[in-house]
Amino acid sequence: MGKKSHVSETPATALLRQHGVAFTEHPYEYVEHGGATHSADVLGFDPFAVVKTLVMQDDKARPLIVLMHGNRKVSTKNLARQIGAKSVEPCTPEVANRHSGYLVGGTSPFGTRRAMPVYIEQTILDLPRIAINGGRRGYLVGIDPQVCVQLLAAKPVQCAIDL
């Protein structure tokens, strides 16, 4: 774990740099199915401030991204109601990879292969800083959560439920 050096560029970090966004880099040892709680533990972050990037789809199979606290899950019923869809469900890993261009576990909302609507849990925007995937497994970037609204036109929703 001694390596704290610069991580090679990803589509996400390239987009952040292109827009002059200041970010901190936080590489960590990726663990399959470790999730946001694992990265928060390893990096010493509050899991509430570690934001998961979830690729989901509506009832018409249109992809969308949901940004959620690491220690909460998405109420798909509440989300569907708020975005005017009949239903919302997670994409399979293969479909999520195809839409985002990232591997599940390394999905960033920045620099996705395909433009998708982005929804952000409202309370994330109240945090001073968040850690969010930087486009590679085992790599988070620290940013101001307002960047998600500015660069991604992320729309605030209220769909968090406790794990």
Phi, psi and omega in degrees: 000008184291343186281109177243019186283179180296138178264143183298154184303144173236167175305326180293310182291327177299317179295316180299315179297317181302326181265008176068028180278127176282129177215156176253150182255136183225080176287148178209167180285111181287138176235127178307129180063018178285324176068189183294330180292323178296310182297321178298315179300309184297320184270354180074029180261158172287124181301338177292332181264357174267120188256127178275144174253111184249125177266120182234179176216153178270184184297343178259016179063025175275127183285152176208161179245137175240128176259121188226148174306144181298335182250027176226163172237169184270129169277102183295330177297310179297318180298312181303315180300317184287334182257004176075031178251157176291320180204162176222139177215156177295146173284156171293157180306321181296316181292319178300316179300317182296315181292316188272332186083002179245157173282142175303135186098346178225025184277125174251148175284347182266137175071033178289154180298321184240138177289129180225150173296143182242131177241136183237133176302125186313316185292343176297324183291346177277348183280147179289324178212152175230159172248126184222155185301137181263012175101017178203147175298136179078030183209112176249154172240142177264125182218168170284130183299338179297339177301326180296324178285315184294313185270330187251356187053038181297132180262129179292137176225165176237097183217019182280138170227148181296145177289000000 
